[in-house]
Amino acid sequence: MAGARSAEFPVTTALVVGVGEVGVRAARQLVDTPGIDKVLVADRDRRRASRLAESLGARAGVIDVPEAALPDAVDVVVCALPRGVDAHFVALAIDARVPVATSDDDVDAIAAVQALDERARRAGVTVAVGCGLAPGLSDALARHAGDAFEAVHEIRVARTGWGGPACQASARRARREPAIEWHDGQWRDDQPSGEQLVWFPEPIGARDCSAVAAGVRTLVAAFPAVPRVSFVLGEPPKRSFMRRRFGDDGEWGATRVEVWGRSARGQDCIVYGVVERTSVAAGTVLAVVAAHLAGALGDQVVLPGVHGVAELVEPVGFLTELSQRGVRAAVFEGVPVA
């Protein structure tokens, strides 16, 4: 039976399916997590998976991509796959009663996983979706900011940048498709066309962004009482510019999370920002969420069903863990504009 292990010598094993830009980072983070004893990697390209496993050392191994069932003794499944493939492996994890975290941020892919919610609840399995830079880290930042208010009135999330080719294709698709926002407790898809200027942390700076559907539904699920939720996505920063600043080590991106609410001081706003290589941030978030689901970072997170990051993690501890792994958020200073 999947998930079975020796009571005398308990071993915590993570299975990473997909070793592209995000999957490689997630596997590296997991193999460096003390509470994870074994990291198995699987990819359609067996040679690429083997090279990764070899580079990770004795605690890693390579297996074939599971098609019909998970291997025995897996404690958490980590999906870092191209758009729309996650649902199959989520279903395998549910059948094996193993928690699973996925990084796909495509709105249709998340919807396909969310369609398995009732099945996951019946099986008592926790499924985490949208575990990346934004959605993902942005959701945790929204939760952290929201906890500072008596009532939250609006959440605005913006992201620019992408990781590997699959992430790039997903972002371009999201910008082409109809946008939605949560407006006064109802879905609204009559978003005005065109770009809006968003200021990200330096050195990204100002970027033109457009409204998208990706990322909105997980936030609304976590904040059902918030009247307004929106998500905008920009083109990535120029690679040549970021190479001059930081060297040629992955595509850089950023997220900005703006939360308005009522506090003891009256109407107020908290703005957080993150700038990081997109695949590094996404892989780290994916790994930390998976480690929480496996109980490798303290108490195991158990919330059967399909949920976004904001519903699953305690934000202070989660953000502290990310910071210790090099992914840090900053608070915007100054006067926000309504």
Phi and psi restraints in degrees (value plus and minus 20) as a CYANA .aco file:
   2 ALA   PHI     -80.8   -40.8
   2 ALA   PSI     121.3   161.3
   3 GLY   PHI      72.1   112.1
   3 GLY   PSI     -30.4     9.6
   4 ALA   PHI     -96.4   -56.4
   4 ALA   PSI     125.8   165.8
   5 ARG   PHI    -175.4  -135.4
   5 ARG   PSI     148.5   188.5
   6 SER   PHI     -91.7   -51.7
   6 SER   PSI     111.2   151.2
   7 ALA   PHI     -90.9   -50.9
   7 ALA   PSI     -47.1    -7.1
   8 GLU   PHI     -97.3   -57.3
   8 GLU   PSI     -58.5   -18.5
   9 PHE   PHI    -147.0  -107.0
   9 PHE   PSI      56.6    96.6
  10 PRO   PHI     -85.1   -45.1
  10 PRO   PSI     115.8   155.8
  11 VAL   PHI    -148.5  -108.5
  11 VAL   PSI     109.7   149.7
  12 THR   PHI    -119.8   -79.8
  12 THR   PSI     100.9   140.9
  13 THR   PHI    -140.2  -100.2
  13 THR   PSI     110.9   150.9
  14 ALA   PHI    -129.3   -89.3
  14 ALA   PSI     117.8   157.8
  15 LEU   PHI    -130.4   -90.4
  15 LEU   PSI      97.9   137.9
  16 VAL   PHI    -121.5   -81.5
  16 VAL   PSI      97.5   137.5
  17 VAL   PHI    -126.2   -86.2
  17 VAL   PSI      94.9   134.9
  18 GLY   PHI      82.9   122.9
  18 GLY   PSI      92.6   132.6
  19 VAL   PHI    -140.6  -100.6
  19 VAL   PSI      31.9    71.9
  20 GLY   PHI    -102.7   -62.7
  20 GLY   PSI    -174.7  -134.7
  21 GLU   PHI     -76.0   -36.0
  21 GLU   PSI     -66.9   -26.9
  22 VAL   PHI     -96.2   -56.2
  22 VAL   PSI     -63.0   -23.0
  23 GLY   PHI     -82.0   -42.0
  23 GLY   PSI     -58.4   -18.4
  24 VAL   PHI     -81.8   -41.8
  24 VAL   PSI     -65.7   -25.7
  25 ARG   PHI     -85.0   -45.0
  25 ARG   PSI     -60.8   -20.8
  26 ALA   PHI     -82.9   -42.9
  26 ALA   PSI     -63.5   -23.5
  27 ALA   PHI     -82.4   -42.4
  27 ALA   PSI     -61.4   -21.4
  28 ARG   PHI     -83.8   -43.8
  28 ARG   PSI     -61.0   -21.0
  29 GLN   PHI     -85.9   -45.9
  29 GLN   PSI     -60.8   -20.8
  30 LEU   PHI     -87.7   -47.7
  30 LEU   PSI     -59.5   -19.5
  31 VAL   PHI     -88.4   -48.4
  31 VAL   PSI     -41.0    -1.0
  32 ASP   PHI    -114.4   -74.4
  32 ASP   PSI     -14.7    25.3
  33 THR   PHI    -111.4   -71.4
  33 THR   PSI      97.5   137.5
  34 PRO   PHI     -75.7   -35.7
  34 PRO   PSI     -52.8   -12.8
  35 GLY   PHI     -98.6   -58.6
  35 GLY   PSI     -24.8    15.2
  36 ILE   PHI    -124.0   -84.0
  36 ILE   PSI      99.3   139.3
  37 ASP   PHI    -109.9   -69.9
  37 ASP   PSI     -50.4   -10.4
  38 LYS   PHI    -163.4  -123.4
  38 LYS   PSI     116.2   156.2
  39 VAL   PHI    -141.2  -101.2
  39 VAL   PSI      95.0   135.0
  40 LEU   PHI    -116.3   -76.3
  40 LEU   PSI     117.7   157.7
  41 VAL   PHI    -141.3  -101.3
  41 VAL   PSI     124.1   164.1
  42 ALA   PHI    -161.9  -121.9
  42 ALA   PSI     119.4   159.4
  43 ASP   PHI    -176.5  -136.5
  43 ASP   PSI     133.0   173.0
  44 ARG   PHI     -78.9   -38.9
  44 ARG   PSI     -51.9   -11.9
  45 ASP   PHI    -109.7   -69.7
  45 ASP   PSI      73.8   113.8
  46 ARG   PHI     -80.8   -40.8
  46 ARG   PSI     -56.0   -16.0
  47 ARG   PHI     -87.1   -47.1
  47 ARG   PSI     -59.5   -19.5
  48 ARG   PHI     -85.1   -45.1
  48 ARG   PSI     -61.4   -21.4
  49 ALA   PHI     -83.7   -43.7
  49 ALA   PSI     -59.4   -19.4
  50 SER   PHI     -85.4   -45.4
  50 SER   PSI     -61.1   -21.1
  51 ARG   PHI     -82.9   -42.9
  51 ARG   PSI     -61.0   -21.0
  52 LEU   PHI     -84.1   -44.1
  52 LEU   PSI     -68.2   -28.2
  53 ALA   PHI     -78.7   -38.7
  53 ALA   PSI     -60.4   -20.4
  54 GLU   PHI     -84.5   -44.5
  54 GLU   PSI     -60.3   -20.3
  55 SER   PHI     -89.3   -49.3
  55 SER   PSI     -44.2    -4.2
  56 LEU   PHI    -101.5   -61.5
  56 LEU   PSI     -36.5     3.5
  57 GLY   PHI      76.0   116.0
  57 GLY   PSI    -183.4  -143.4
  58 ALA   PHI     -87.1   -47.1
  58 ALA   PSI     -42.7    -2.7
  59 ARG   PHI    -102.8   -62.8
  59 ARG   PSI     -20.1    19.9
  60 ALA   PHI    -135.0   -95.0
  60 ALA   PSI     135.0   175.0
  61 GLY   PHI    -169.3  -129.3
  61 GLY   PSI     144.8   184.8
  62 VAL   PHI    -138.5   -98.5
  62 VAL   PSI     120.4   160.4
  63 ILE   PHI    -155.9  -115.9
  63 ILE   PSI     145.6   185.6
  64 ASP   PHI     -89.3   -49.3
  64 ASP   PSI     132.7   172.7
  65 VAL   PHI     -81.5   -41.5
  65 VAL   PSI     102.8   142.8
  66 PRO   PHI     -89.3   -49.3
  66 PRO   PSI     109.5   149.5
  67 GLU   PHI    -124.5   -84.5
  67 GLU   PSI     -62.0   -22.0
  68 ALA   PHI    -130.2   -90.2
  68 ALA   PSI     -44.8    -4.8
  69 ALA   PHI    -181.6  -141.6
  69 ALA   PSI     134.1   174.1
  70 LEU   PHI     -94.6   -54.6
  70 LEU   PSI     133.6   173.6
  71 PRO   PHI     -88.4   -48.4
  71 PRO   PSI     141.7   181.7
  72 ASP   PHI     -86.9   -46.9
  72 ASP   PSI     136.9   176.9
  73 ALA   PHI      43.9    83.9
  73 ALA   PSI      12.2    52.2
  74 VAL   PHI    -117.1   -77.1
  74 VAL   PSI     111.5   151.5
  75 ASP   PHI    -118.9   -78.9
  75 ASP   PSI     -45.2    -5.2
  76 VAL   PHI    -174.9  -134.9
  76 VAL   PSI     123.0   163.0
  77 VAL   PHI    -127.9   -87.9
  77 VAL   PSI     115.6   155.6
  78 VAL   PHI    -140.4  -100.4
  78 VAL   PSI      94.5   134.5
  79 CYS   PHI    -123.3   -83.3
  79 CYS   PSI     100.2   140.2
  80 ALA   PHI    -150.6  -110.6
  80 ALA   PSI      46.6    86.6
  81 LEU   PHI    -132.7   -92.7
  81 LEU   PSI     142.7   182.7
  82 PRO   PHI     -79.9   -39.9
  82 PRO   PSI     144.1   184.1
  83 ARG   PHI     -72.5   -32.5
  83 ARG   PSI     113.3   153.3
  84 GLY   PHI      64.1   104.1
  84 GLY   PSI     -15.9    24.1
  85 VAL   PHI    -117.8   -77.8
  85 VAL   PSI     -38.5     1.5
  86 ASP   PHI     -79.2   -39.2
  86 ASP   PSI     -57.8   -17.8
  87 ALA   PHI     -76.6   -36.6
  87 ALA   PSI     -56.8   -16.8
  88 HIS   PHI     -81.8   -41.8
  88 HIS   PSI     -66.0   -26.0
  89 PHE   PHI     -95.6   -55.6
  89 PHE   PSI     -49.8    -9.8
  90 VAL   PHI     -83.0   -43.0
  90 VAL   PSI     -61.6   -21.6
  91 ALA   PHI     -83.2   -43.2
  91 ALA   PSI     -60.9   -20.9
  92 LEU   PHI     -81.5   -41.5
  92 LEU   PSI     -61.8   -21.8
  93 ALA   PHI     -85.5   -45.5
  93 ALA   PSI     -60.7   -20.7
  94 ILE   PHI     -82.2   -42.2
  94 ILE   PSI     -65.3   -25.3
  95 ASP   PHI     -81.7   -41.7
  95 ASP   PSI     -52.2   -12.2
  96 ALA   PHI    -108.3   -68.3
  96 ALA   PSI     -21.8    18.2
  97 ARG   PHI      37.5    77.5
  97 ARG   PSI      28.3    68.3
  98 VAL   PHI    -142.0  -102.0
  98 VAL   PSI     111.1   151.1
  99 PRO   PHI     -84.4   -44.4
  99 PRO   PSI     135.3   175.3
 100 VAL   PHI    -166.3  -126.3
 100 VAL   PSI     122.0   162.0
 101 ALA   PHI    -143.8  -103.8
 101 ALA   PSI     118.1   158.1
 102 THR   PHI    -146.8  -106.8
 102 THR   PSI     131.4   171.4
 103 SER   PHI    -126.5   -86.5
 103 SER   PSI     -29.4    10.6
 104 ASP   PHI     -79.9   -39.9
 104 ASP   PSI     105.8   145.8
 105 ASP   PHI    -126.8   -86.8
 105 ASP   PSI     -13.8    26.2
 106 ASP   PHI     -86.8   -46.8
 106 ASP   PSI     114.8   154.8
 107 VAL   PHI     -83.2   -43.2
 107 VAL   PSI     -59.0   -19.0
 108 ASP   PHI     -91.3   -51.3
 108 ASP   PSI     -56.4   -16.4
 109 ALA   PHI     -86.0   -46.0
 109 ALA   PSI     -62.5   -22.5
 110 ILE   PHI     -83.7   -43.7
 110 ILE   PSI     -60.2   -20.2
 111 ALA   PHI     -82.4   -42.4
 111 ALA   PSI     -57.7   -17.7
 112 ALA   PHI     -85.1   -45.1
 112 ALA   PSI     -57.6   -17.6
 113 VAL   PHI     -92.0   -52.0
 113 VAL   PSI     -60.1   -20.1
 114 GLN   PHI     -82.7   -42.7
 114 GLN   PSI     -45.5    -5.5
 115 ALA   PHI     -85.7   -45.7
 115 ALA   PSI     -35.4     4.6
 116 LEU   PHI    -113.2   -73.2
 116 LEU   PSI     -10.6    29.4
 117 ASP   PHI     -77.5   -37.5
 117 ASP   PSI     -69.9   -29.9
 118 GLU   PHI     -84.4   -44.4
 118 GLU   PSI     -59.3   -19.3
 119 ARG   PHI     -81.7   -41.7
 119 ARG   PSI     -61.0   -21.0
 120 ALA   PHI     -87.8   -47.8
 120 ALA   PSI     -59.9   -19.9
 121 ARG   PHI     -82.7   -42.7
 121 ARG   PSI     -63.2   -23.2
 122 ARG   PHI     -83.2   -43.2
 122 ARG   PSI     -54.6   -14.6
 123 ALA   PHI    -104.9   -64.9
 123 ALA   PSI     -28.0    12.0
 124 GLY   PHI      51.9    91.9
 124 GLY   PSI      10.6    50.6
 125 VAL   PHI    -128.7   -88.7
 125 VAL   PSI     115.7   155.7
 126 THR   PHI    -112.0   -72.0
 126 THR   PSI     108.0   148.0
 127 VAL   PHI    -141.4  -101.4
 127 VAL   PSI     103.6   143.6
 128 ALA   PHI    -126.0   -86.0
 128 ALA   PSI     106.2   146.2
 129 VAL   PHI    -134.9   -94.9
 129 VAL   PSI     138.5   178.5
 130 GLY   PHI      43.5    83.5
 130 GLY   PSI      22.0    62.0
 131 CYS   PHI    -111.6   -71.6
 131 CYS   PSI      58.3    98.3
 132 GLY   PHI    -162.1  -122.1
 132 GLY   PSI    -172.5  -132.5
 133 LEU   PHI     -89.9   -49.9
 133 LEU   PSI     -75.4   -35.4
 134 ALA   PHI    -177.9  -137.9
 134 ALA   PSI      92.2   132.2
 135 PRO   PHI     -89.3   -49.3
 135 PRO   PSI     144.2   184.2
 136 GLY   PHI     107.5   147.5
 136 GLY   PSI    -116.6   -76.6
 137 LEU   PHI     -79.3   -39.3
 137 LEU   PSI     -58.9   -18.9
 138 SER   PHI     -80.6   -40.6
 138 SER   PSI     -56.6   -16.6
 139 ASP   PHI     -84.8   -44.8
 139 ASP   PSI     -62.1   -22.1
 140 ALA   PHI     -85.1   -45.1
 140 ALA   PSI     -58.2   -18.2
 141 LEU   PHI     -86.6   -46.6
 141 LEU   PSI     -58.6   -18.6
 142 ALA   PHI     -83.1   -43.1
 142 ALA   PSI     -61.2   -21.2
 143 ARG   PHI     -82.8   -42.8
 143 ARG   PSI     -63.1   -23.1
 144 HIS   PHI     -82.4   -42.4
 144 HIS   PSI     -65.5   -25.5
 145 ALA   PHI     -86.7   -46.7
 145 ALA   PSI     -62.1   -22.1
 146 GLY   PHI     -81.1   -41.1
 146 GLY   PSI     -52.5   -12.5
 147 ASP   PHI     -86.5   -46.5
 147 ASP   PSI     -35.1     4.9
 148 ALA   PHI    -105.3   -65.3
 148 ALA   PSI     -28.0    12.0
 149 PHE   PHI    -129.4   -89.4
 149 PHE   PSI     132.7   172.7
 150 GLU   PHI     -92.3   -52.3
 150 GLU   PSI     -55.5   -15.5
 151 ALA   PHI    -168.5  -128.5
 151 ALA   PSI     116.4   156.4
 152 VAL   PHI    -118.7   -78.7
 152 VAL   PSI     110.8   150.8
 153 HIS   PHI    -122.8   -82.8
 153 HIS   PSI     -49.8    -9.8
 154 GLU   PHI    -179.4  -139.4
 154 GLU   PSI     123.3   163.3
 155 ILE   PHI    -146.8  -106.8
 155 ILE   PSI     106.1   146.1
 156 ARG   PHI    -142.2  -102.2
 156 ARG   PSI     106.3   146.3
 157 VAL   PHI    -141.3  -101.3
 157 VAL   PSI     117.8   157.8
 158 ALA   PHI    -151.7  -111.7
 158 ALA   PSI     126.4   166.4
 159 ARG   PHI    -162.2  -122.2
 159 ARG   PSI     125.4   165.4
 160 THR   PHI    -156.9  -116.9
 160 THR   PSI     131.7   171.7
 161 GLY   PHI      75.0   115.0
 161 GLY   PSI     140.9   180.9
 162 TRP   PHI    -172.2  -132.2
 162 TRP   PSI     150.7   190.7
 163 GLY   PHI    -115.5   -75.5
 163 GLY   PSI    -130.8   -90.8
 164 GLY   PHI    -100.6   -60.6
 164 GLY   PSI    -193.0  -153.0
 165 PRO   PHI     -78.1   -38.1
 165 PRO   PSI     -58.5   -18.5
 166 ALA   PHI     -85.6   -45.6
 166 ALA   PSI     -61.6   -21.6
 167 CYS   PHI     -85.1   -45.1
 167 CYS   PSI     -59.3   -19.3
 168 GLN   PHI     -81.9   -41.9
 168 GLN   PSI     -66.4   -26.4
 169 ALA   PHI     -83.4   -43.4
 169 ALA   PSI     -60.2   -20.2
 170 SER   PHI     -83.6   -43.6
 170 SER   PSI     -62.3   -22.3
 171 ALA   PHI     -85.5   -45.5
 171 ALA   PSI     -61.5   -21.5
 172 ARG   PHI     -85.3   -45.3
 172 ARG   PSI     -58.6   -18.6
 173 ARG   PHI     -85.1   -45.1
 173 ARG   PSI     -62.4   -22.4
 174 ALA   PHI     -81.0   -41.0
 174 ALA   PSI     -57.3   -17.3
 175 ARG   PHI     -93.3   -53.3
 175 ARG   PSI     -43.1    -3.1
 176 ARG   PHI    -103.3   -63.3
 176 ARG   PSI     -48.1    -8.1
 177 GLU   PHI    -105.3   -65.3
 177 GLU   PSI     143.0   183.0
 178 PRO   PHI     -79.5   -39.5
 178 PRO   PSI     121.2   161.2
 179 ALA   PHI    -112.9   -72.9
 179 ALA   PSI     138.9   178.9
 180 ILE   PHI    -156.2  -116.2
 180 ILE   PSI     136.9   176.9
 181 GLU   PHI    -163.8  -123.8
 181 GLU   PSI     139.5   179.5
 182 TRP   PHI    -114.7   -74.7
 182 TRP   PSI      94.2   134.2
 183 HIS   PHI    -149.8  -109.8
 183 HIS   PSI      92.4   132.4
 184 ASP   PHI      33.2    73.2
 184 ASP   PSI      23.9    63.9
 185 GLY   PHI      59.1    99.1
 185 GLY   PSI      -7.4    32.6
 186 GLN   PHI    -156.8  -116.8
 186 GLN   PSI     133.0   173.0
 187 TRP   PHI     -96.7   -56.7
 187 TRP   PSI     114.9   154.9
 188 ARG   PHI    -150.3  -110.3
 188 ARG   PSI     106.5   146.5
 189 ASP   PHI    -135.6   -95.6
 189 ASP   PSI      -4.6    35.4
 190 ASP   PHI    -118.0   -78.0
 190 ASP   PSI      26.8    66.8
 191 GLN   PHI     -84.6   -44.6
 191 GLN   PSI     119.1   159.1
 192 PRO   PHI     -85.6   -45.6
 192 PRO   PSI     121.8   161.8
 193 SER   PHI     -97.1   -57.1
 193 SER   PSI     148.4   188.4
 194 GLY   PHI      83.8   123.8
 194 GLY   PSI     158.3   198.3
 195 GLU   PHI    -123.3   -83.3
 195 GLU   PSI     136.6   176.6
 196 GLN   PHI    -149.3  -109.3
 196 GLN   PSI     123.9   163.9
 197 LEU   PHI    -104.5   -64.5
 197 LEU   PSI     105.6   145.6
 198 VAL   PHI    -142.1  -102.1
 198 VAL   PSI     115.0   155.0
 199 TRP   PHI    -116.2   -76.2
 199 TRP   PSI      95.4   135.4
 200 PHE   PHI    -118.2   -78.2
 200 PHE   PSI     147.9   187.9
 201 PRO   PHI     -78.0   -38.0
 201 PRO   PSI     127.9   167.9
 202 GLU   PHI     -88.0   -48.0
 202 GLU   PSI     125.9   165.9
 203 PRO   PHI    -113.8   -73.8
 203 PRO   PSI      -8.4    31.6
 204 ILE   PHI     -87.0   -47.0
 204 ILE   PSI     -71.9   -31.9
 205 GLY   PHI      54.6    94.6
 205 GLY   PSI    -170.3  -130.3
 206 ALA   PHI     -99.6   -59.6
 206 ALA   PSI     114.3   154.3
 207 ARG   PHI    -158.0  -118.0
 207 ARG   PSI     122.7   162.7
 208 ASP   PHI     -95.8   -55.8
 208 ASP   PSI     110.0   150.0
 209 CYS   PHI    -149.7  -109.7
 209 CYS   PSI     135.6   175.6
 210 SER   PHI    -148.1  -108.1
 210 SER   PSI     132.1   172.1
 211 ALA   PHI     -86.3   -46.3
 211 ALA   PSI     120.1   160.1
 212 VAL   PHI    -156.7  -116.7
 212 VAL   PSI     147.8   187.8
 213 ALA   PHI    -106.5   -66.5
 213 ALA   PSI     -48.2    -8.2
 214 ALA   PHI     -80.2   -40.2
 214 ALA   PSI     115.1   155.1
 215 GLY   PHI      71.3   111.3
 215 GLY   PSI     -35.6     4.4
 216 VAL   PHI     -96.9   -56.9
 216 VAL   PSI     -62.6   -22.6
 217 ARG   PHI     -88.1   -48.1
 217 ARG   PSI     -56.5   -16.5
 218 THR   PHI     -87.4   -47.4
 218 THR   PSI     -54.5   -14.5
 219 LEU   PHI     -88.9   -48.9
 219 LEU   PSI     -61.6   -21.6
 220 VAL   PHI     -84.7   -44.7
 220 VAL   PSI     -57.9   -17.9
 221 ALA   PHI     -82.2   -42.2
 221 ALA   PSI     -55.8   -15.8
 222 ALA   PHI    -100.9   -60.9
 222 ALA   PSI     -47.3    -7.3
 223 PHE   PHI    -148.8  -108.8
 223 PHE   PSI      44.1    84.1
 224 PRO   PHI     -84.8   -44.8
 224 PRO   PSI     -41.6    -1.6
 225 ALA   PHI    -109.2   -69.2
 225 ALA   PSI     -25.9    14.1
 226 VAL   PHI     -97.2   -57.2
 226 VAL   PSI     106.8   146.8
 227 PRO   PHI     -85.7   -45.7
 227 PRO   PSI     -53.8   -13.8
 228 ARG   PHI    -156.3  -116.3
 228 ARG   PSI     111.4   151.4
 229 VAL   PHI    -159.2  -119.2
 229 VAL   PSI     111.4   151.4
 230 SER   PHI    -162.3  -122.3
 230 SER   PSI     138.8   178.8
 231 PHE   PHI    -162.7  -122.7
 231 PHE   PSI     107.5   147.5
 232 VAL   PHI    -143.2  -103.2
 232 VAL   PSI     131.5   171.5
 233 LEU   PHI    -152.9  -112.9
 233 LEU   PSI     113.8   153.8
 234 GLY   PHI    -130.3   -90.3
 234 GLY   PSI     151.0   191.0
 235 GLU   PHI     -89.2   -49.2
 235 GLU   PSI     133.3   173.3
 236 PRO   PHI     -88.9   -48.9
 236 PRO   PSI     136.9   176.9
 237 PRO   PHI     -84.6   -44.6
 237 PRO   PSI     135.8   175.8
 238 LYS   PHI     -80.2   -40.2
 238 LYS   PSI     106.9   146.9
 239 ARG   PHI     -82.7   -42.7
 239 ARG   PSI     -58.8   -18.8
 240 SER   PHI     -83.6   -43.6
 240 SER   PSI     -58.5   -18.5
 241 PHE   PHI     -84.2   -44.2
 241 PHE   PSI     -66.5   -26.5
 242 MET   PHI     -90.4   -50.4
 242 MET   PSI     -50.1   -10.1
 243 ARG   PHI     -85.7   -45.7
 243 ARG   PSI     -59.2   -19.2
 244 ARG   PHI     -83.5   -43.5
 244 ARG   PSI     -54.5   -14.5
 245 ARG   PHI    -101.4   -61.4
 245 ARG   PSI     -61.9   -21.9
 246 PHE   PHI    -146.1  -106.1
 246 PHE   PSI     -23.9    16.1
 247 GLY   PHI      70.7   110.7
 247 GLY   PSI     145.4   185.4
 248 ASP   PHI    -112.0   -72.0
 248 ASP   PSI      60.1   100.1
 249 ASP   PHI    -159.0  -119.0
 249 ASP   PSI      44.1    84.1
 250 GLY   PHI      76.8   116.8
 250 GLY   PSI     139.8   179.8
 251 GLU   PHI     -99.6   -59.6
 251 GLU   PSI     111.4   151.4
 252 TRP   PHI    -110.4   -70.4
 252 TRP   PSI     127.2   167.2
 253 GLY   PHI    -168.0  -128.0
 253 GLY   PSI    -197.2  -157.2
 254 ALA   PHI    -177.6  -137.6
 254 ALA   PSI     138.5   178.5
 255 THR   PHI    -153.6  -113.6
 255 THR   PSI     129.5   169.5
 256 ARG   PHI    -149.1  -109.1
 256 ARG   PSI     107.9   147.9
 257 VAL   PHI    -141.3  -101.3
 257 VAL   PSI      99.3   139.3
 258 GLU   PHI    -138.8   -98.8
 258 GLU   PSI     100.1   140.1
 259 VAL   PHI    -143.1  -103.1
 259 VAL   PSI     102.9   142.9
 260 TRP   PHI    -124.9   -84.9
 260 TRP   PSI     122.0   162.0
 261 GLY   PHI    -188.8  -148.8
 261 GLY   PSI    -196.1  -156.1
 262 ARG   PHI    -127.2   -87.2
 262 ARG   PSI     106.9   146.9
 263 SER   PHI    -144.2  -104.2
 263 SER   PSI    -193.4  -153.4
 264 ALA   PHI     -82.0   -42.0
 264 ALA   PSI     -43.4    -3.4
 265 ARG   PHI    -108.3   -68.3
 265 ARG   PSI     -21.0    19.0
 266 GLY   PHI      83.6   123.6
 266 GLY   PSI    -174.5  -134.5
 267 GLN   PHI     -84.3   -44.3
 267 GLN   PSI     109.7   149.7
 268 ASP   PHI    -165.8  -125.8
 268 ASP   PSI     151.3   191.3
 269 CYS   PHI    -165.0  -125.0
 269 CYS   PSI     119.3   159.3
 270 ILE   PHI    -140.5  -100.5
 270 ILE   PSI     111.8   151.8
 271 VAL   PHI    -145.2  -105.2
 271 VAL   PSI     103.7   143.7
 272 TYR   PHI    -132.1   -92.1
 272 TYR   PSI     131.7   171.7
 273 GLY   PHI    -161.9  -121.9
 273 GLY   PSI     130.5   170.5
 274 VAL   PHI    -157.4  -117.4
 274 VAL   PSI     115.1   155.1
 275 VAL   PHI    -147.0  -107.0
 275 VAL   PSI     108.4   148.4
 276 GLU   PHI    -187.1  -147.1
 276 GLU   PSI     140.8   180.8
 277 ARG   PHI     -79.0   -39.0
 277 ARG   PSI     108.4   148.4
 278 THR   PHI     -78.5   -38.5
 278 THR   PSI     -66.3   -26.3
 279 SER   PHI     -88.7   -48.7
 279 SER   PSI     -52.4   -12.4
 280 VAL   PHI     -85.7   -45.7
 280 VAL   PSI     -68.0   -28.0
 281 ALA   PHI     -81.9   -41.9
 281 ALA   PSI     -66.3   -26.3
 282 ALA   PHI     -84.3   -44.3
 282 ALA   PSI     -64.2   -24.2
 283 GLY   PHI     -85.0   -45.0
 283 GLY   PSI     -56.6   -16.6
 284 THR   PHI     -89.3   -49.3
 284 THR   PSI     -64.8   -24.8
 285 VAL   PHI     -80.0   -40.0
 285 VAL   PSI     -66.2   -26.2
 286 LEU   PHI     -78.4   -38.4
 286 LEU   PSI     -64.5   -24.5
 287 ALA   PHI     -87.0   -47.0
 287 ALA   PSI     -62.0   -22.0
 288 VAL   PHI     -87.9   -47.9
 288 VAL   PSI     -60.5   -20.5
 289 VAL   PHI     -80.9   -40.9
 289 VAL   PSI     -66.2   -26.2
 290 ALA   PHI     -81.5   -41.5
 290 ALA   PSI     -60.5   -20.5
 291 ALA   PHI     -82.7   -42.7
 291 ALA   PSI     -58.3   -18.3
 292 HIS   PHI     -84.8   -44.8
 292 HIS   PSI     -60.7   -20.7
 293 LEU   PHI     -85.4   -45.4
 293 LEU   PSI     -50.5   -10.5
 294 ALA   PHI    -106.7   -66.7
 294 ALA   PSI     -26.8    13.2
 295 GLY   PHI      56.7    96.7
 295 GLY   PSI       1.8    41.8
 296 ALA   PHI    -106.0   -66.0
 296 ALA   PSI     -27.6    12.4
 297 LEU   PHI    -141.7  -101.7
 297 LEU   PSI      15.9    55.9
 298 GLY   PHI      93.6   133.6
 298 GLY   PSI    -160.7  -120.7
 299 ASP   PHI     -83.5   -43.5
 299 ASP   PSI     115.9   155.9
 300 GLN   PHI     -90.5   -50.5
 300 GLN   PSI     114.8   154.8
 301 VAL   PHI    -100.8   -60.8
 301 VAL   PSI      98.3   138.3
 302 VAL   PHI    -149.0  -109.0
 302 VAL   PSI      90.3   130.3
 303 LEU   PHI    -166.5  -126.5
 303 LEU   PSI      66.2   106.2
 304 PRO   PHI     -73.3   -33.3
 304 PRO   PSI     120.9   160.9
 305 GLY   PHI      96.3   136.3
 305 GLY   PSI    -196.0  -156.0
 306 VAL   PHI    -122.8   -82.8
 306 VAL   PSI     104.1   144.1
 307 HIS   PHI    -160.9  -120.9
 307 HIS   PSI     134.0   174.0
 308 GLY   PHI    -103.5   -63.5
 308 GLY   PSI     153.7   193.7
 309 VAL   PHI     -81.5   -41.5
 309 VAL   PSI     -59.0   -19.0
 310 ALA   PHI     -82.6   -42.6
 310 ALA   PSI     -46.0    -6.0
 311 GLU   PHI    -103.4   -63.4
 311 GLU   PSI     -36.8     3.2
 312 LEU   PHI    -124.9   -84.9
 312 LEU   PSI     -51.8   -11.8
 313 VAL   PHI    -127.8   -87.8
 313 VAL   PSI     133.6   173.6
 314 GLU   PHI    -104.7   -64.7
 314 GLU   PSI      96.8   136.8
 315 PRO   PHI     -82.7   -42.7
 315 PRO   PSI     -59.1   -19.1
 316 VAL   PHI     -84.1   -44.1
 316 VAL   PSI     -70.1   -30.1
 317 GLY   PHI     -83.3   -43.3
 317 GLY   PSI     -59.5   -19.5
 318 PHE   PHI     -84.7   -44.7
 318 PHE   PSI     -67.2   -27.2
 319 LEU   PHI     -88.1   -48.1
 319 LEU   PSI     -53.1   -13.1
 320 THR   PHI     -84.7   -44.7
 320 THR   PSI     -63.1   -23.1
 321 GLU   PHI     -82.0   -42.0
 321 GLU   PSI     -62.7   -22.7
 322 LEU   PHI     -82.9   -42.9
 322 LEU   PSI     -61.9   -21.9
 323 SER   PHI     -81.4   -41.4
 323 SER   PSI     -60.8   -20.8
 324 GLN   PHI     -85.0   -45.0
 324 GLN   PSI     -42.8    -2.8
 325 ARG   PHI    -116.3   -76.3
 325 ARG   PSI     -13.0    27.0
 326 GLY   PHI      78.4   118.4
 326 GLY   PSI     -20.9    19.1
 327 VAL   PHI    -124.2   -84.2
 327 VAL   PSI      86.3   126.3
 328 ARG   PHI    -140.4  -100.4
 328 ARG   PSI     123.2   163.2
 329 ALA   PHI    -121.4   -81.4
 329 ALA   PSI     134.9   174.9
 330 ALA   PHI    -148.1  -108.1
 330 ALA   PSI     134.1   174.1
 331 VAL   PHI    -114.0   -74.0
 331 VAL   PSI     111.0   151.0
 332 PHE   PHI     -93.9   -53.9
 332 PHE   PSI     112.8   152.8
 333 GLU   PHI    -121.4   -81.4
 333 GLU   PSI     134.9   174.9
 334 GLY   PHI      97.4   137.4
 334 GLY   PSI    -186.3  -146.3
 335 VAL   PHI    -127.2   -87.2
 335 VAL   PSI      93.1   133.1
 336 PRO   PHI     -90.2   -50.2
 336 PRO   PSI     132.7   172.7
 337 VAL   PHI    -124.1   -84.1
 337 VAL   PSI     105.6   145.6
